[in-house]
Amino acid sequence: MGRERATYADLEALPEHVVGELIDGELYASPRPASPHTVAASVLGGRLVVAFHRGGPGGWVVLDEPELHLGQDVLVPDLAGWRRERMPRVPSTAAFTLAPDWVCEVLSPSTARLDRTAKLPVYAREGIRHVWFVEPVARTLEVFRLEGTHYSPLATHTGTARVRAEPFEALELELAALWDEA
């Protein structure tokens, strides 16, 4: 006998101190992130919002932890961005059905496998063009671009370098700030 598929009601029943996601009918509950994760996501999101939110190079909507309803899957990336030509205004809704153009997952020991193996194929299926993995403990930024149905690695940046990373290459990003070293 097969396992019963998890539902949105199962997701809503989770305690507030966890992040819940549904992938291929399975419920995943992750603890709230530790401070290195939170610092990296907050600093990165802040830098991108300041540079791109209104006008800026290309014009983007960048949001923290949006709930994405992609087919039957419900995912919550740490950051997601939509080009303004695709999302001119942020809809007044709790969840987004329009796949973003970019997502960033900040990897934690408890979420790295989920982010890399379960969520990445969903992002590819939905045509999300760019994915970043930020690993605060290892101090790395991995940049991927969708090529057909799979992601190709474009670059891995490490340490405290100043980098320009697709699709936000108009901004020089100081990695040290993500690790709270700047």
N, C-alpha and C positions, 0 to 999 in steps of 0.2 A: 504494500500500500504506500503510495507517494505521500510526501509531506504536504500539509495544507499551505496554500500560498498566503503570505502575510498581506494584510490590507492596510489602507490608510487609517482605519480605526486602531489597528495595532500601533501604528506610528504615533497617533495622538495620545495613546494610553501610556507612553513612556514618561518617566519622570522628567522634570524640567532641567535637571543638571546633565542631561545627555543630549547628543545630537543624533536624531534618528533618520535613517535613509532606507528606501526600499529599492532593491536591485534584483531583477529577475525573480520576483516573488518572495525574496528573502529579506527579513528585517535585520538591519545592522544598527546597533546602538553604540556610539562612541562617547567616551567621557569628554567633558569640556576640556579644551586644550590648556596646557601648562604655559607659564609666562613666556618662554622663548618663542613658542608658536604664536601666541597672541601679539607679542611685540612685532615679529616679522610681518604678520598679516596686517596689523594696524598701520605700521609705517609704510609698507608697500601700497596699501589702499589709499592712504592719505596722499602720498606722492603722486599717484596716478590721478586721483580726483582733482588735485590742485592743477596738474598739468593739462588734463584732457576733458574734464567734465563739461565746461561751458566753452564752446569754441575750441581753442587749443588745436594742436595738430591732429586733424582728423575728426575730432569730436567723438567722445565716448560717454556712455553711462557705465560707471564702475560701482558695483554694490558689494557690501560685505554679506557673506553667508545667505545668498538668496536661495529660496526653496524652488528648485527646478522640477517641473512635472514634464518628463520627457517620455512620451508613450506611457507605459505602465510603471516606469521607474520614477522614483522621487529621490533626487540627489541634492546635497547642500555643499557646494564647493566653498572654500574659504573666501574666495573673491571671484567675481565674474564680471565680464564687460561686454557690452553691446555697442556696436557702431551706431552713431546717432541716425544715420540714414535708415537703419533697420528698426530702431526704437527711438523715434523722435522725442517721445515723452514716456516717462515711467508710468505704467498703468497702475491704477489704484486697486491692487489685488494682493493677496497673501502669497501667491505662488506665480511662477512664470512658466508659460508654455512655449514661449519663443526661445529657442536655444541660443545661448550667447555666442559671441565670436571668439571669446577668450575665457579660459578659466585658470585659476591658480589654486593649487592644493599645497598647503603648508604641511609637510610630512611630520608626523609624530610617530614614536615607536608603536603606538596602538592603532594608527590609521594608515601607515605607509603601504602595507600590503593591499588593503581595501582600495586605496586611491590608485595604486598602480595596476592592480589586476582586475578588479570588479568595475570600477568607475571609468577607467580609460576606454574600454571598448564601447561603453554607452556614449561617451563623448564623441568617439569616432563615428558611431552609427548616426548620431544626430548632426554630424557635419561641423562640429566645433573646430574651427580652423587652427587655433593655438592653445596649447596647454603648457603651463609652467608648473614645475615642482620646486618648492623652496624647502630646504632642509636646514633649519637653524642650528642644530647641533653640529652637523658636518660643515655648515656654512657654505652651502652650494645652492645655485640656481640653475636648474635644467630647463632648457627651452626646446619645445617641440612644435612642429608644424604638420598638419594633416596633409598627407600625400595619398590620394585615392581613399583607401579604407583604413590606412594605418598611419601612425605618427612616425615621423622621421626626426631624430635628434638634430637640432641646429647648433647648439652650444651647451657646454657646461661651464659656468662661471663659479669661481671659488674665492674664498677669503674676503678681502676687503677691497677688491677691485672696483673701479668705476666702469660700468658696462652700458651698452645699448643693446636692448633685446627686443626682437620682433614679437608683437606688432607695435611696441611702444619705443622704437628705436630713436624717435625724436627727443626722448628724454634720456639724459645721462643719469643712471641710477647708481648711487653709492651703496654697494653691498654692506659696508660696515654699519650703516644705519639700520639695516634689517637685523643685525645681530646685536644691536644696541652698543656698538663700539665707536660711534661717531659723535 
